[in-house]
Amino acid sequence: MLEVADIFRARGPVWRRTVSLSLGQLKVMSAIEQCRTAALGGHVLRCSGCARTEIAYNSCRNRHCPRCQGSAARRWLEARQADLLPVEYYHVVFTLPAPIGAIAWYNKAVIYGLLFDIAADTLRTIAADPRHLGAQIGATLVLHTWGSALTHHPHVHGIVPGGGLSPDGERWIACRPGFFLPVRVLSRLFRRRFLEALEQAHRCGRLQFFGEYAGLAEPAVFARWLAPLRTCEWVVYAKRPFAGPEAVLAYLSRYTHRVAISSQRLLAFDERGVTFRWKDYREKGRTRYKSMTLEAGEFMRRFLLHVLPVGFHRLRHYGLLANPVRRANLAKVRELLHVTAQANASPEDPVIETRPAFVCRHCGAPMIVIDILARTAPIRAPPTLGGET
């Protein structure tokens, strides 16, 4: 199967000498290029059943690597299963207008952070209003910065239980079946609060502007630039509730650890460039599924647009689901819903076998590590000048 790593290895060394990349982008390229190769070391394995031997090279574990996110998602989901409640769950999306997305490229930590916090604050404020739900809610938000064609399109996906705790914490208040919160009200409040926060960030000197946007550093110019954004529509929408907890987990497995493009969407890599599948949301039915071919350098540029700042968390929990209070809040909600949490295993319970880390692809028996291969290179930014190996 064609992979992003194949494109980076084939065209990356020459392309890097022709463009200016950040240290973070260079490190991501290096990690993806070295992932599951001898450079990162590995293990020599022997099958306990058929005695076959093979080498398994180590993964880079970079959060932008398409190869590594599948196993990371599975581990995260296993830890989250115990957090699900027997209620409807809703999927909400908050999207930034294109002009703000354009300046977000140079201000990722600030604007992405505002996108998270303002979206969560909007949900909690409207839900707490007695005219709507009148309850304290929780939400899990996931940041995506890409469109289907790898363009820069910052938005957050939210997974929200359909209800919340009463203000005194003594009752569970459920949403009306099939309806969470009015999206028009959410959109208006999200727009107002985000623009207020963006103005504050500008006054505090937290925003940077370059190129065609350099003039926005002036307060008067920035104010004029913001004016049309106060009246245009900001896209906020809520989908129908999920069909049970299993559907929530299936959704989370697709979204929580997704990267800009998966290897499954890659179709070809040749002298014309990189061809991949994409979805045109402006069209309906089968015609929305199309293929696109980009020159290899443009493909790599678009992929690297979505490298996040170091230490920036792309998955966050708010309200009742915030990390410090989640366990206590979930226990309280289950008590109010008369749901018994799964008890800890007793000595009489059957022992659940742990799946072996390595399984033989030929006979399915566990594979045993018989030797360790040392790594030959650290994951670091590749050199930008001179020869590259």
C-alpha angles and dihedrals in degrees: 000000000000112000137191087245090062090057093046093049094047101043106012101085094057095037093053090062091058101049140050113243132176121247089250092055092048091051091051091052091049093049094049093046092052097040112126094357132118089262090076096042125231147184136291107224133197123197113238089211112040097014094233115154129213141161122247113194121210124259123239092229090210110156091228094054114106091209096056104045098074095067091039090055092050092052092048093048093052088055092047099049092085090056096063118111126208092250137098115281124210133207116218128178129201116194130190119227115254096254092057090044088056095057091039089072089071095036104041100148094047101042097037088049091052090048090057098044098041092047091051092044090050092053093047094045096051092042091052091053109103089219089067117021106328094210144111108250138187130221141187112211127195123194120224118179100183142078122216090268091053093255120144106271113152116202139140127229115211130201109200130179111237099248143010148213120294115250090262091048093235102106138046110229112201126205120246107274110275095004129089114169133331108270095208091058090046091050095051094048092044091052094048097045095043093052091047090052092046091052090050091051089051092050090051092052094243095131127079126203130195140173114356090001096053092103091063089078086080111086095223093050091046091051091053090047091053095049098084090047090064092065106032121094117265112210113241120152140167123211126213114281119276118261096248136311093298090061090050090054092046090053093047091050089058098043114030098068101022118138128206093277134000126220090245090070094054113101108172145352117199143124090303093057136250120334119199141163120258138173122238103208092192090072132062134227124000094337090073091070109083143153126241131194120208129181107258094248092051090048091053092045092053093046091052092049085080100056106125126223115270111274095011112141113222094187118057138169125215141186114355089004097051109131099246094052104025098100094049093044094049090050090051093049092049089051091052091047091047091238118148114224115230107272122233114267115272126213089257094056116102115261112249110221117233114232110245117251092237125034126187111251090210105049105006095238121137116272121224125217107239099168140013122223114213119229116253099201138029121235101257139136110289118238114274097202132050127011123341128203 
